């Protein structure tokens, strides 16, 4: 903000006030006797903080050291509604590379940026607080204070970097280093958001949560401390996309702490990755919400020192790194770490309701009514939701008498909402991919829904579709009013939306009331415009509150259901101020969800570089004008003037289409002065003319100031001759720096074609990667400068089946065995069904496993329970002791293996699926948990999937030959197979890619007559990722 107006360098909104003061501080050239403007800054942050009155304030700090030597008085107390920002911009030519961004060695990253200018706050002072009395603290944050782009250290004995107590606050993109105790301490009922921070070499811990604190830690790194994060008492933060690496222990829990962990990387900690003591109980994933945390190379990955078994769902763990009672449970939903074949398969058939829904008047004071056609109910005329209600009933097939009132402001019951959801979404069947299939899902009724309940059929239908969610006791409570948070969770689950980063919840001052497990779902609902706010500027229901436990009204329910149809592209959006609009940097677009550039668009929008259209769409395939692209370049590079301004004779506010913003002309002036764009020979800029692909790439190369490289990189393009000679060096540079994205023909640069908004998003995102501001995406449409022989055309989307070999009682290969007490062999003719593990039908696999599962299997006290491998070795299999899965029913052994093939290949397949998903490739599993399927069943699942490729993953073995190690890949030796050529190409491509990424011995690519390769109806490859019996491979495969 500047002068009360929004500018591109916007501050994360902590309130909705636009009245504020702005101060500047420079510790070298400033003076506390000055007026604090950019031209006359203060010298000390202390003095600037003292000038803050009751209104919102922004304090911008120039690079330099802020300490007692420069006049600072500690602790520095940041008043309410005050933002302290490091006023440091990236130096030209000093942008960090993409490689630095993704390095796993955090120390290297920090050292690499050490030469860049920083705002460093160093010191601490006595701070008396209501919880712990006197402490030594550098900075204290008060209500809704914000810190951004700062380096903070408190080297004093028992010194704390940042203290947050009893208030919401935000800490973004800060480094908190070398503190005498912890980097950040959160206590009381505090609810901070800690984002994109590095906490390193703090004596006790990076971050400590205590008392009743909540809040979030996102995309942050804790390293080099005794403990990465400590959570005690009743604290329950939400931890997403973080790295806890290189500490003595990564995360330590005590008391009755209840944190939620999702998508975290916990690695290379000397003792424990995650240690749990007393009565602490972390949420490491639910059946419907897998944890997706990765534990690797810790002394002990997961230590449960409590008396209660810990459930882990959908996390990457090594069996050898667990201590205590830990239950590893399968996920029931699609996720990057666990996708079953059936639930993830493309939906190709249309199904109607299994039971006809008849409108029945329920036993409520308010009758259940929705009309089957567009009708103006008498009681919704002039109502804020009139347009939504009328459009909803016109579009759906709900039958009711339109002459009855609608009662828009009455609460809706849980049963009523389930009926509405079933009647709105069920007729879509499975033509709409975000909706899950209703076939095979459980029809078990809720325990409190009798068979003669008025809405039993509709509730059952809604339950099958995911729109009816039970309470913890498996009751539905149909007569209770539906709360706002319950409606959000039901829609997010039913529509198949993925939980996302809770950045957007900064809009709400009551975010502390949102349960930690619900934060990603609420964020996803806001991102997709599903959240509605009935009252505008109401004192009883202000817009900066979500009110999660307030009853949902019938009007609000109708609007949310209509927005679900908008998301599914079934109806047109309706503009309304009552729809909660997410900030531009977190918005999602209904017309881009399945687009080839989805991830590029979301990444560029999340960074605030691109934005959607006023109607809530992105229009990815619409050309972008030169004026629009100029604004994008300004937000991306913030260019400084390198030449005088030039008055273009066609650039005036009236000349710029679809824009009444004065900054459009300013953006054109800035990109011209910054040498990012130029005009034409006739003195025009042509602001309304579409930007061409070559013009966009030349501008990005100019902004990045990348060095030129080998011109031979252009020769891969069939239209090479159409590239102007003068532009070839710059375009070569664009290729060398991964800026060129071609869809769908990789060999066609099409330099003079107008660039679409999606293509601009992809190019801009790649520029952000080069600037070190975004992580690289894996997309098949990025031109790889290393491989001039990329395919000429790619199908999109690609669907790959991953087949983790073996499972259930079929161990596959084992590395060694230990003597165990003899067990009696079970009667194969009549399996003991009391010990069978039931799997949800939606996973697309047989219900009960055909073989008994030993009791206590999931507890994993230190070694896996004994489950035998096959003992059959056909002549076609190349090594003794190995057999293709399904060659014969497995037979139990009386010895327990040390390393089992089935335990190794599944987590490898799960990690592969994560990488493929980032590239926009759909991934299906033949098994997503520990079960046995014979070859015929697996081949049938592959055939039914209509997938593009099959990759079967195995681990090899050569008993008593530890010197044999290495990777082998096989394809079918059947020369009559119509997929033979593609299978061979797939095998060789996998072979090359794996050896480039992993340090493995190479045993080559071979053809084979393996049965699954023969049975496969699609191109297929069989990978033997290494030898469990090999000295080198066994060590590597212990932590796949």
PyMOL commands that set and color helices and strands:
alter all, ss='L'
color gray80, all
select helices_A, chain A and resi 45-50+68-70+98-101+106-112+319-321+341-344+386-395+414-428+456-465+484-494+502-507+511-513+516-527+554-567+584-586+598-606+626-637+653-655+663-673+693-704+711-716+720-722+725-736+757-770+833-835+841-843+857-859+901-918+935-945+980-997+1011-1015+1031-1038
alter helices_A, ss='H'
color red, helices_A
select strands_A, chain A and resi 20-25+56-61+64-66+76-78+82-86+119-122+125-129+133-141+145-148+151-153+159-165+168-172+175-177+182-187+191-195+198-200+205-209+216-218+221-223+227-231+238-240+243-245+249-253+260-262+265-267+272-276+285-286+289-290+294-296+300-304+310-313+322-323+326-329+799-804+817-819+895-897+922-925+949-956+967-972+1002-1008+1019-1027
alter strands_A, ss='S'
color yellow, strands_A
deselect
rebuild
show_as cartoon
